[in-house]
Amino acid sequence: MKRALKKWGLILLFSPWLGFGAMPQTIVEKYGRLTTVGNQVCDVLGEPVVLRGMSLFWSQWMGKFYTTETVRWLRDDWKCTVVRAAMATSPKGGFKESPEKTMAALRTVVQACRDNGIYVIIDFHSHKAHEETETALSFFQQVSKEFGAYPNVIYEIFNEPLDVGWSDVIKPYAETVIAAIRRNDPSNLVIVGTRTWSQRVSEAAADPIAGPNIAYTLHFYAGTHRQSLRDEAARALSGGIPIFVTEYGTCAASGNGKFDHAETAAWFEFLEANRISYCNWSVADKAESASILIPNLNKLSGWTDEELTESGKLVKAQVSRMNAPIFDSLGK
């Protein structure tokens, strides 16, 4: 109890968004601006944090869910502490072709997360970001200038690199983009994708990027990626880098295939044991196994259990069960 009181006293000192004597009323007030300490993502006081939430689908294809209503439902009903905005880059309708439309959708989600007191991952959703460096710089210069003062913002600068080199391709790209972000925002967490669809995290551990508040992306789909990828993640953690699972699925890597309850449960156990944050793919009513909603539902919130897929039911149960005590600890 004394430790808890001491912690809240320190948060009052270091958290300008809280009034004197106030207890935190939102998740962001509770944790503050995230940082990295060793191989952990931590709160403003250096205590490990596990965020659990949802990823939205590609912004140009499921933009209907980029709404305040959806974000509020994910917080209130699902108890999400983080929402990931998967901002399309070069495909038709993405940032390169439609920057104003893309930024309008992003602003809605960022503001909704801010208003609801949860974290938001701004994801440059590309498999070939290293070939789109100028577009990425334009995007993150604008994003960091506009949102960098918000303590709930997290940058994901390369969703899923393909089979290209870490040290000679992905890392130099990341260093360039991070430098552009840091000119506007010296503090918020940056997450960097790793080789082969964000799986080769041990390579990043062997040759990490210099600088504070950098974590590395691990993606898995339980029907495809099993113990060998958990072993890879364990090696990376032993190497000293923080990992953030910004995307995972309960099925095969194609987004389809058999729903794999057992392997998903094994992954949940691993993530919780190692205090790794995770976001599920995805908030969508597309006819595929990875969607949380039944096909063509066309409801932005208020989803009943009958309107959830098998994946949606499992993910909601996990997120709400694990996050409910955190919400319960907030001041009223």
Backbone hydrogen bonds in HBPLUS format (Angstrom, degrees):
<---DONOR---> <-ACCEPTOR-->    atom                        ^
c    i                          cat <-CA-CA->   ^        H-A-AA   ^      H-
h    n   atom  resd res      DA  || num        DHA   H-A  angle D-A-AA Bond
n    s   type  num  typ     dist DA aas  dist angle  dist       angle   num
A0005-LEU N   A0001-MET O   2.95 MM   4  6.27 161.3  1.98 153.7 158.3     1
A0006-LYS N   A0002-LYS O   2.91 MM   4  6.08 156.7  1.97 148.0 154.6     2
A0007-LYS N   A0003-ARG O   2.91 MM   4  6.13 154.0  1.98 145.8 153.1     3
A0008-TRP N   A0004-ALA O   2.99 MM   4  6.31 164.8  2.02 153.9 156.7     4
A0009-GLY N   A0005-LEU O   2.96 MM   4  6.14 149.1  2.06 142.7 151.7     5
A0010-LEU N   A0006-LYS O   2.99 MM   4  6.28 151.5  2.07 146.9 153.9     6
A0011-ILE N   A0007-LYS O   2.89 MM   4  6.23 154.2  1.96 151.1 159.1     7
A0012-LEU N   A0008-TRP O   3.00 MM   4  6.19 153.5  2.07 143.9 150.1     8
A0013-LEU N   A0009-GLY O   3.24 MM   4  6.55 142.2  2.39 135.4 145.0     9
A0013-LEU N   A0010-LEU O   3.01 MM   3  5.01 120.9  2.37  93.7 109.0    10
A0014-PHE N   A0010-LEU O   2.93 MM   4  6.22 151.4  2.01 151.2 159.2    11
A0015-SER N   A0011-ILE O   2.77 MM   4  5.44 122.0  2.10 151.4 159.6    12
A0018-LEU N   A0015-SER O   3.13 MM   3  5.81 168.4  2.15 121.5 124.7    13
A0022-ALA N   A0019-GLY O   3.10 MM   3  5.43 163.6  2.13 132.4 131.8    14
A0331-GLY N   A0024-PRO O   2.74 MM 307  5.66 165.4  1.76 156.1 154.8    15
A0030-LYS N   A0026-THR O   2.97 MM   4  6.20 144.7  2.09 142.1 152.4    16
A0031-TYR N   A0027-ILE O   3.00 MM   4  6.30 158.9  2.04 155.1 158.8    17
A0028-VAL N   A0117-GLY O   2.97 MM  89  5.29 149.6  2.07 132.9 138.1    18
A0032-GLY N   A0028-VAL O   2.67 MM   4  5.17 150.1  1.75 139.4 149.6    19
A0044-VAL N   A0031-TYR O   2.89 MM  13  6.11 161.1  1.92 169.7 175.3    20
A0035-THR N   A0042-CYS O   2.97 MM   7  5.23 160.4  2.01 138.1 143.2    21
A0042-CYS N   A0035-THR O   2.69 MM   7  5.23 175.8  1.70 155.8 157.4    22
A0037-VAL N   A0040-GLN O   2.96 MM   3  5.40 158.6  2.01 151.1 158.2    23
A0040-GLN N   A0037-VAL O   3.06 MM   3  5.40 154.1  2.12 124.4 132.5    24
A0049-VAL N   A0041-VAL O   2.92 MM   8  6.01 163.4  1.95 153.5 149.7    25
A0043-ASP N   A0047-GLU O   2.77 MM   4  5.37 152.3  1.85 144.4 149.8    26
A0046-GLY N   A0043-ASP O   2.96 MM   3  5.27 168.2  1.97 116.9 119.9    27
A0278-TYR N   A0051-LEU O   2.92 MM 227  6.39 152.3  2.00 159.9 165.1    28
A0081-THR N   A0052-ARG O   3.05 MM  29  5.77 168.6  2.06 153.0 155.5    29
A0053-GLY N   A0278-TYR O   3.05 MM 225  6.53 156.7  2.10 151.7 156.0    30
A0280-ASN N   A0053-GLY O   3.07 MM 227  6.53 156.5  2.13 137.6 137.1    31
A0084-ARG N   A0054-MET O   2.89 MM  30  6.30 155.0  1.96 146.9 153.2    32
A0055-SER N   A0280-ASN O   2.75 MM 225  5.62 153.8  1.82 163.4 155.8    33
A0283-VAL N   A0055-SER O   2.89 MM 228  6.26 148.4  1.99 148.5 157.4    34
A0056-LEU N   A0084-ARG O   2.83 MM  28  5.88 179.5  1.83 160.3 160.5    35
A0061-TRP N   A0058-TRP O   3.12 MM   3  5.57 149.1  2.22 112.0 120.9    36
A0062-MET N   A0058-TRP O   3.00 MM   4  6.03 152.3  2.08 166.7 174.5    37
A0059-SER N   A0086-ALA O   2.98 MM  27  5.92 144.5  2.11 167.5 165.6    38
A0065-PHE N   A0062-MET O   3.21 MM   3  6.18 170.3  2.22 126.3 127.9    39
A0066-TYR N   A0063-GLY O   3.01 MM   3  5.25 165.1  2.03 112.8 117.4    40
A0071-VAL N   A0067-THR O   3.19 MM   4  6.44 169.4  2.21 149.7 152.3    41
A0072-ARG N   A0068-THR O   2.93 MM   4  6.07 163.3  1.95 152.6 157.4    42
A0073-TRP N   A0069-GLU O   3.07 MM   4  6.26 155.4  2.13 143.9 150.3    43
A0074-LEU N   A0070-THR O   2.95 MM   4  6.20 158.2  2.00 152.8 158.9    44
A0075-ARG N   A0071-VAL O   3.04 MM   4  6.34 147.8  2.14 146.7 155.2    45
A0076-ASP N   A0072-ARG O   2.83 MM   4  6.02 175.9  1.83 156.9 158.4    46
A0077-ASP N   A0073-TRP O   2.80 MM   4  5.43 155.7  1.86 141.3 149.4    47
A0080-CYS N   A0074-LEU O   2.90 MM   6  5.60 172.6  1.91 142.6 141.7    48
A0079-LYS N   A0075-ARG O   3.06 MM   4  4.55 126.2  2.36 108.4 118.4    49
A0119-TYR N   A0081-THR O   3.00 MM  38  6.19 164.4  2.02 146.8 141.9    50
A0083-VAL N   A0119-TYR O   2.99 MM  36  6.43 149.2  2.09 143.7 150.2    51
A0121-ILE N   A0083-VAL O   2.95 MM  38  6.32 156.2  2.01 141.0 147.6    52
A0085-ALA N   A0121-ILE O   2.85 MM  36  5.97 168.0  1.86 165.2 166.4    53
A0087-MET N   A0085-ALA O   3.12 MM   2  5.80 120.4  2.49 109.4  93.5    54
A0123-ASP N   A0085-ALA O   3.07 MM  38  5.84 161.4  2.10 156.4 159.3    55
A0087-MET N   A0123-ASP O   2.96 MM  36  5.71 138.0  2.14 147.2 156.2    56
A0125-HIS N   A0087-MET O   2.94 MM  38  5.30 149.9  2.03 140.1 145.6    57
A0095-PHE N   A0088-ALA O   2.98 MM   7  6.19 161.7  2.02 124.9 127.2    58
A0096-LYS N   A0089-THR O   2.99 MM   7  5.76 162.6  2.02 136.3 142.0    59
A0094-GLY N   A0091-PRO O   2.83 MM   3  5.46 147.2  1.94 155.7 153.8    60
A0098-SER N   A0094-GLY O   2.69 MM   4  5.60 163.8  1.71 165.8 171.3    61
A0102-THR N   A0098-SER O   3.01 MM   4  6.14 164.2  2.04 156.8 161.9    62
A0103-MET N   A0099-PRO O   2.90 MM   4  5.99 164.2  1.93 149.0 153.4    63
A0104-ALA N   A0100-GLU O   2.95 MM   4  6.07 149.6  2.04 143.0 151.5    64
A0105-ALA N   A0101-LYS O   3.14 MM   4  6.40 159.2  2.18 148.4 152.5    65
A0106-LEU N   A0102-THR O   3.02 MM   4  6.29 159.3  2.06 148.2 154.4    66
A0107-ARG N   A0103-MET O   2.82 MM   4  5.97 162.3  1.85 150.6 155.1    67
A0108-THR N   A0104-ALA O   3.19 MM   4  6.41 155.2  2.25 143.6 149.3    68
A0109-VAL N   A0105-ALA O   3.25 MM   4  6.60 159.4  2.29 148.8 153.1    69
A0110-VAL N   A0106-LEU O   2.85 MM   4  6.06 173.6  1.85 165.9 167.7    70
A0111-GLN N   A0107-ARG O   2.92 MM   4  5.92 166.9  1.94 148.8 153.0    71
A0112-ALA N   A0108-THR O   2.95 MM   4  6.03 152.8  2.02 140.4 148.7    72
A0113-CYS N   A0109-VAL O   2.90 MM   4  6.11 161.0  1.94 153.3 157.6    73
A0114-ARG N   A0110-VAL O   2.90 MM   4  6.11 154.6  1.97 146.0 153.9    74
A0115-ASP N   A0111-GLN O   2.77 MM   4  5.97 164.5  1.80 153.1 157.0    75
A0116-ASN N   A0112-ALA O   2.95 MM   4  6.05 143.0  2.09 140.8 150.7    76
A0118-ILE N   A0113-CYS O   2.98 MM   5  5.19 162.4  2.01 147.9 150.4    77
A0117-GLY N   A0114-ARG O   3.16 MM   3  5.09 159.8  2.20 101.1 107.2    78
A0120-VAL N   A0152-ASN O   2.96 MM  32  6.15 161.8  1.99 160.8 159.3    79
A0154-ILE N   A0120-VAL O   2.92 MM  34  6.05 141.9  2.06 166.8 166.7    80
A0122-ILE N   A0154-ILE O   2.76 MM  32  6.10 169.0  1.77 168.7 168.0    81
A0156-GLU N   A0122-ILE O   2.89 MM  34  5.80 174.0  1.89 141.7 139.6    82
A0124-PHE N   A0156-GLU O   2.89 MM  32  6.20 164.6  1.91 170.4 172.7    83
A0126-SER N   A0124-PHE O   2.94 MM   2  5.93 117.7  2.34 115.7  99.9    84
A0159-ASN N   A0124-PHE O   3.35 MM  35  6.12 153.9  2.42 157.8 151.7    85
A0160-GLU N   A0126-SER O   3.33 MM  34  6.48 172.8  2.33 146.9 149.0    86
A0131-GLU N   A0128-LYS O   2.91 MM   3  5.53 157.6  1.96 117.8 125.1    87
A0132-GLU N   A0129-ALA O   2.80 MM   3  4.76 157.3  1.85 105.8 113.0    88
A0136-ALA N   A0132-GLU O   2.85 MM   4  6.11 161.9  1.88 159.5 165.6    89
A0137-LEU N   A0133-THR O   2.82 MM   4  6.04 156.8  1.87 151.9 158.1    90
A0138-SER N   A0134-GLU O   2.98 MM   4  6.17 160.4  2.02 145.0 150.2    91
A0139-PHE N   A0135-THR O   2.89 MM   4  6.11 160.3  1.93 150.0 155.7    92
A0140-PHE N   A0136-ALA O   2.86 MM   4  6.03 178.0  1.86 157.8 158.2    93
A0141-GLN N   A0137-LEU O   2.87 MM   4  5.77 150.4  1.96 145.1 152.9    94
A0142-GLN N   A0138-SER O   3.23 MM   4  6.27 159.6  2.28 139.3 144.5    95
A0143-VAL N   A0139-PHE O   2.85 MM   4  6.04 164.7  1.87 152.0 157.2    96
A0144-SER N   A0140-PHE O   2.88 MM   4  5.64 164.2  1.90 136.3 141.7    97
A0145-LYS N   A0141-GLN O   3.17 MM   4  6.09 149.2  2.27 133.6 141.8    98
A0146-GLU N   A0142-GLN O   3.00 MM   4  6.12 154.9  2.07 146.9 153.7    99
A0147-PHE N   A0143-VAL O   2.80 MM   4  5.80 164.4  1.83 156.9 161.1   100
A0148-GLY N   A0144-SER O   2.91 MM   4  4.51 134.6  2.12 119.1 126.0   101
A0150-TYR N   A0147-PHE O   2.92 MM   3  5.65 164.1  1.94 127.7 132.9   102
A0153-VAL N   A0150-TYR O   3.47 MM   3  5.91 168.7  2.49 117.9 118.0   103
A0155-TYR N   A0189-LEU O   3.02 MM  34  6.40 169.1  2.04 157.2 158.5   104
A0191-ILE N   A0155-TYR O   2.66 MM  36  6.00 160.9  1.69 165.8 172.4   105
A0157-ILE N   A0191-ILE O   3.11 MM  34  6.46 150.3  2.21 170.9 176.8   106
A0197-TRP N   A0161-PRO O   2.60 MM  36  5.25 153.8  1.66 167.2 176.0   107
A0164-VAL N   A0162-LEU O   2.79 MM   2  5.63 135.5  1.99 108.1  94.1   108
A0196-THR N   A0162-LEU O   3.12 MM  34  4.64 169.5  2.14 115.6 113.6   109
A0170-ILE N   A0165-GLY O   3.02 MM   5  6.42 168.2  2.04 156.3 159.1   110
A0171-LYS N   A0166-TRP O   2.78 MM   5  5.66 170.9  1.79 162.6 162.5   111
A0173-TYR N   A0169-VAL O   3.24 MM   4  6.33 159.5  2.28 144.8 150.8   112
A0174-ALA N   A0170-ILE O   2.88 MM   4  6.11 164.7  1.91 155.5 160.1   113
A0175-GLU N   A0171-LYS O   2.87 MM   4  6.11 161.2  1.91 157.4 162.2   114
A0176-THR N   A0172-PRO O   3.10 MM   4  6.27 155.6  2.16 145.4 151.1   115
A0177-VAL N   A0173-TYR O   3.04 MM   4  6.36 164.3  2.07 157.6 161.3   116
A0178-ILE N   A0174-ALA O   2.79 MM   4  5.87 168.5  1.80 158.6 162.5   117
A0179-ALA N   A0175-GLU O   3.07 MM   4  6.08 155.1  2.14 138.6 145.0   118
A0180-ALA N   A0176-THR O   3.30 MM   4  6.60 149.8  2.40 139.4 146.7   119
A0180-ALA N   A0177-VAL O   3.08 MM   3  5.14 118.0  2.48  96.4 111.3   120
A0181-ILE N   A0177-VAL O   2.98 MM   4  6.35 156.3  2.04 153.0 159.7   121
A0182-ARG N   A0178-ILE O   2.84 MM   4  6.02 165.5  1.86 157.3 160.9   122
A0184-ASN N   A0181-ILE O   2.97 MM   3  5.63 146.2  2.09 116.6 125.4   123
A0185-ASP N   A0181-ILE O   2.74 MM   4  5.75 158.7  1.78 152.6 158.9   124
A0190-VAL N   A0213-ASN O   3.07 MM  23  6.36 157.4  2.12 149.4 156.1   125
A0215-ALA N   A0190-VAL O   2.87 MM  25  6.27 162.6  1.90 158.9 164.6   126
A0192-VAL N   A0215-ALA O   2.95 MM  23  6.33 156.6  2.00 139.7 144.1   127
A0217-THR N   A0192-VAL O   2.82 MM  25  5.72 160.7  1.86 146.6 144.8   128
A0198-SER N   A0194-THR O   2.91 MM   4  4.14 133.4  2.13 148.4 138.7   129
A0199-GLN N   A0195-ARG O   3.13 MM   4  6.11 173.5  2.14 144.3 146.3   130
A0200-ARG N   A0195-ARG O   3.10 MM   5  5.22 165.7  2.12 150.7 152.3   131
A0219-HIS N   A0198-SER O   2.75 MM  21  5.46 154.3  1.81 159.9 159.4   132
A0201-VAL N   A0199-GLN O   2.90 MM   2  5.63 139.0  2.06 101.6  91.1   133
A0203-GLU N   A0200-ARG O   3.24 MM   3  5.82 144.9  2.37 110.5 118.7   134
A0205-ALA N   A0201-VAL O   3.12 MM   4  6.48 149.6  2.21 145.2 154.0   135
A0206-ALA N   A0202-SER O   3.05 MM   4  6.28 140.6  2.21 139.0 148.4   136
A0207-ASP N   A0203-GLU O   3.21 MM   4  6.43 128.5  2.49 135.6 148.3   137
A0207-ASP N   A0204-ALA O   3.17 MM   3  5.09 136.6  2.36  94.3 106.3   138
A0216-TYR N   A0242-PRO O   2.98 MM  26  6.26 151.7  2.06 140.7 149.0   139
A0244-PHE N   A0216-TYR O   2.93 MM  28  6.04 154.0  1.99 155.3 156.8   140
A0218-LEU N   A0244-PHE O   3.36 MM  26  6.25 153.1  2.43 125.7 128.8   141
A0249-GLY N   A0220-PHE O   2.93 MM  29  6.47 142.6  2.07 138.6 149.5   142
A0224-THR N   A0221-TYR O   2.81 MM   3  5.62 161.7  1.85 131.2 137.3   143
A0225-HIS N   A0221-TYR O   2.81 MM   4  5.60 170.6  1.82 156.4 158.7   144
A0222-ALA N   A0249-GLY O   2.94 MM  27  6.13 165.3  1.96 144.8 140.5   145
A0223-GLY N   A0251-CYS O   2.71 MM  28  4.55 152.8  1.78 121.7 119.7   146
A0229-LEU N   A0226-ARG O   3.04 MM   3  5.69 133.0  2.27 116.4 127.4   147
A0230-ARG N   A0226-ARG O   3.20 MM   4  6.57 154.2  2.27 149.2 156.9   148
A0231-ASP N   A0227-GLN O   2.81 MM   4  6.10 151.2  1.89 153.7 162.0   149
A0232-GLU N   A0228-SER O   3.07 MM   4  6.30 145.5  2.19 132.8 141.9   150
A0233-ALA N   A0229-LEU O   2.93 MM   4  6.23 155.7  1.99 147.3 153.1   151
A0234-ALA N   A0230-ARG O   2.93 MM   4  6.19 154.6  2.00 145.1 152.1   152
A0235-ARG N   A0231-ASP O   2.98 MM   4  6.28 150.9  2.07 146.9 154.1   153
A0236-ALA N   A0232-GLU O   3.12 MM   4  6.42 154.6  2.18 145.9 152.5   154
A0237-LEU N   A0233-ALA O   2.95 MM   4  6.28 158.9  2.00 153.2 158.7   155
A0238-SER N   A0234-ALA O   2.93 MM   4  6.15 156.0  1.99 145.3 152.2   156
A0239-GLY N   A0235-ARG O   2.92 MM   4  6.18 133.1  2.15 137.1 150.3   157
A0239-GLY N   A0236-ALA O   3.01 MM   3  4.87 124.9  2.33  90.5 105.7   158
A0241-ILE N   A0236-ALA O   3.44 MM   5  6.20 169.3  2.45 148.9 146.4   159
A0240-GLY N   A0237-LEU O   2.95 MM   3  5.15 156.5  2.01 104.3 112.0   160
A0245-VAL N   A0277-SER O   2.95 MM  32  5.93 153.0  2.03 157.5 152.5   161
A0279-CYS N   A0245-VAL O   2.92 MM  34  6.38 136.7  2.11 154.7 167.6   162
A0281-TRP N   A0248-TYR O   2.85 MM  33  5.65 161.4  1.89 166.7 160.9   163
A0260-ASP N   A0250-THR O   2.80 MM  10  5.73 175.9  1.80 170.7 172.1   164
A0252-ALA N   A0256-ASN O   3.00 MM   4  5.66 146.5  2.12 165.4 175.9   165
A0255-GLY N   A0252-ALA O   2.94 MM   3  5.67 166.3  1.96 124.2 128.4   166
A0290-ALA N   A0255-GLY O   2.95 MM  35  5.07 144.3  2.08 155.5 148.7   167
A0264-THR N   A0260-ASP O   3.13 MM   4  6.17 153.7  2.20 143.2 151.1   168
A0265-ALA N   A0261-HIS O   2.95 MM   4  6.14 155.3  2.02 148.3 154.9   169
A0266-ALA N   A0262-ALA O   3.02 MM   4  6.35 148.0  2.12 142.4 151.4   170
A0267-TRP N   A0263-GLU O   2.94 MM   4  6.22 152.0  2.02 146.1 153.3   171
A0268-PHE N   A0264-THR O   2.90 MM   4  6.22 160.7  1.93 152.1 157.3   172
A0269-GLU N   A0265-ALA O   3.02 MM   4  6.24 160.8  2.06 147.6 152.2   173
A0270-PHE N   A0266-ALA O   3.06 MM   4  6.30 156.3  2.11 143.4 149.7   174
A0271-LEU N   A0267-TRP O   2.85 MM   4  6.09 168.5  1.87 163.8 166.0   175
A0272-GLU N   A0268-PHE O   2.97 MM   4  6.10 167.9  1.98 154.0 157.3   176
A0273-ALA N   A0269-GLU O   2.98 MM   4  6.04 160.0  2.03 145.3 151.5   177
A0274-ASN N   A0270-PHE O   3.05 MM   4  6.18 144.9  2.18 145.5 154.1   178
A0276-ILE N   A0271-LEU O   2.93 MM   5  4.94 164.9  1.95 142.2 146.8   179
A0275-ARG N   A0272-GLU O   3.25 MM   3  4.94 161.7  2.29  98.1 103.4   180
A0292-ILE N   A0282-SER O   3.20 MM  10  6.25 137.5  2.39 173.0 174.5   181
A0293-LEU N   A0284-ALA O   3.18 MM   9  5.94 148.4  2.29 175.1 165.7   182
A0296-ASN N   A0285-ASP O   2.93 MM  11  5.38 145.9  2.05 149.8 146.0   183
A0288-GLU N   A0286-LYS O   2.79 MM   2  5.69 128.6  2.06 112.6  96.4   184
A0291-SER N   A0288-GLU O   3.20 MM   3  5.84 155.9  2.26 117.7 124.0   185
A0309-THR N   A0292-ILE O   3.01 MM  17  5.31 158.5  2.05 117.9 123.6   186
A0294-ILE N   A0307-GLU O   3.10 MM  13  5.65 159.9  2.14 142.7 142.4   187
A0307-GLU N   A0304-THR O   2.96 MM   3  5.22 147.5  2.07 105.4 115.6   188
A0308-LEU N   A0305-ASP O   3.13 MM   3  5.23 164.1  2.16 106.4 110.8   189
A0313-LYS N   A0309-THR O   2.92 MM   4  6.19 158.4  1.97 154.7 159.0   190
A0314-LEU N   A0310-GLU O   3.14 MM   4  6.35 163.9  2.17 147.5 151.3   191
A0315-VAL N   A0311-SER O   2.92 MM   4  6.09 173.2  1.92 162.2 164.1   192
A0316-LYS N   A0312-GLY O   2.94 MM   4  5.94 165.8  1.96 147.7 152.4   193
A0317-ALA N   A0313-LYS O   3.08 MM   4  6.15 161.3  2.12 143.3 148.7   194
A0318-GLN N   A0314-LEU O   3.03 MM   4  6.28 159.5  2.07 150.6 155.8   195
A0319-VAL N   A0315-VAL O   2.90 MM   4  6.06 179.0  1.90 164.3 164.0   196
A0320-SER N   A0316-LYS O   2.90 MM   4  5.80 165.4  1.92 151.8 156.5   197
A0321-ARG N   A0317-ALA O   3.04 MM   4  5.86 152.9  2.12 135.7 143.8   198
A0322-MET N   A0318-GLN O   3.03 MM   4  6.11 165.3  2.05 151.4 155.3   199
A0323-ASN N   A0319-VAL O   2.92 MM   4  5.88 154.0  1.98 149.7 157.1   200
A0324-ALA N   A0320-SER O   2.96 MM   4  5.56 139.5  2.12 137.3 144.3   201
A0326-ILE N   A0323-ASN O   2.95 MM   3  5.28 126.4  2.25 107.6 122.2   202
A0327-PHE N   A0323-ASN O   3.15 MM   4  6.54 159.4  2.19 159.6 165.3   203
A0328-ASP N   A0324-ALA O   2.89 MM   4  6.11 156.3  1.94 153.3 161.0   204
A0329-SER N   A0325-PRO O   3.12 MM   4  6.24 126.8  2.41 132.6 144.0   205
A0329-SER N   A0326-ILE O   3.16 MM   3  5.24 139.0  2.33  97.0 108.4   206
A0330-LEU N   A0327-PHE O   3.12 MM   3  5.49 162.3  2.15 111.5 117.1   207
